[in-house]
Amino acid sequence: MFTNKELTDKWDAISFYDGGYKRIDNIHPLEWYIGYEDIDQKTILLITHDEYTNIQSSKSIIATIRQRQDGRWAISFKLIRKEQEDVFIRLCWDIIESSRDKTSGCNAIEFIIDRYNKWLKLMEHRSSELMSESLIKGLIGELIFLEERVKNGMTSQDAVIGWLGPDGAHQDFVYTNEWIEIKCIKKSKVSIGISSLEQLDAELPGYIYVYYIDKTSLHDKKGFTLEEKVQQLRDLFITDIRAKEMLDNKLFKYGYRDRKEYNEQRYLLCGKSKYGVDNDFPRLMKSNIPAHIISAKYIISLASIGPWEIK
């Protein structure tokens, strides 16, 4: 396992004038190579016995599949927009590291392409935009939950691996025996919003954590900024390089960038509640609504789910 910086250093050690590719390592079950297809255009290459045709390029990356003379197939992703290099390196690191438990085969290729497609959306997103207030509060809540999990004994890697919200999962966190949905609201609010039919629909036992978070003054010593909360998690993960790299990638996917603006507003955690979601919990699921309805958003009164609160 290596870091984003180490991946960058591996690329920088290759002379793009000489051409050629360098294998990532001999431990990875898949044949990953990095190099330069053209002058100063970073390229990641996968050599496989399996043919795959459904792949798309973007404004930032040219994706190609071609058959080699030895009969095997080469899948390459070439960066063509220099300003997206930071995102591209994160993409490559994420794909390489997340596929370490994969072996050759169509399932492995499909996993890689799916991961790549999700990153394409980030590549086209304007990273100069600040996160909205609702996204900031949501991220703060999820970071608080991560911090609690690690401090209560879960390993840093296990905690961050289960953080699936930034990857587009229906629930914010999914672990072996449970799923967790995080809701962050003002202390004065009396309800929570459910954004889809799938959000509370899962086979595993589930929980809703409600964090009451309000804005506070810059002089409130009990408060914290988003930047401070991010740094607290990075410090907590500092002894586990892999966990810290995964954390930074999840933050990147969420839309967070290190910017001074995220240190200009302080927030205060005013309290929290936890609710168990069982078969009797009031929720909409595809199994209990007419088949004609394919999507829905709804609001749940917190007072009405008092019997499900876990003290």
Sequence and secondary structure as in RCSB ss.txt:
>XXXX:A:sequence
MFTNKELTDKWDAISFYDGGYKRIDNIHPLEWYIGYEDIDQKTILLITHDEYTNIQSSKSIIATIRQRQDGRWAI
SFKLIRKEQEDVFIRLCWDIIESSRDKTSGCNAIEFIIDRYNKWLKLMEHRSSELMSESLIKGLIGELIFLEERV
KNGMTSQDAVIGWLGPDGAHQDFVYTNEWIEIKCIKKSKVSIGISSLEQLDAELPGYIYVYYIDKTSLHDKKGFT
LEEKVQQLRDLFITDIRAKEMLDNKLFKYGYRDRKEYNEQRYLLCGKSKYGVDNDFPRLMKSNIPAHIISAKYII
SLASIGPWEIK
>XXXX:A:secstr
   HHHHHHHHHTS TTT  EEES SSSSSEEEEEEEETTEEEEEEEESS        SSEEEEEEE TTS EEE
EEEE  GGGHHHHHHHHHHHHHHTTT  SSHHHHHHHHHHHHHHHHHHTS TTS   HHHHHHHHHHHHHHHHHH
HTT  HHHHHHTB GGGT SSSEE SS EEEEEEE TT  EEEE  SSTT  SS EEEEEEEEEEE TT TT EE
HHHHHHHHHHHTTT HHHHHHHHHHHHHHT    GGGGS EEEEEEEEEEEE TTS    GGGS TT     EEE
ETGGGGGGB  
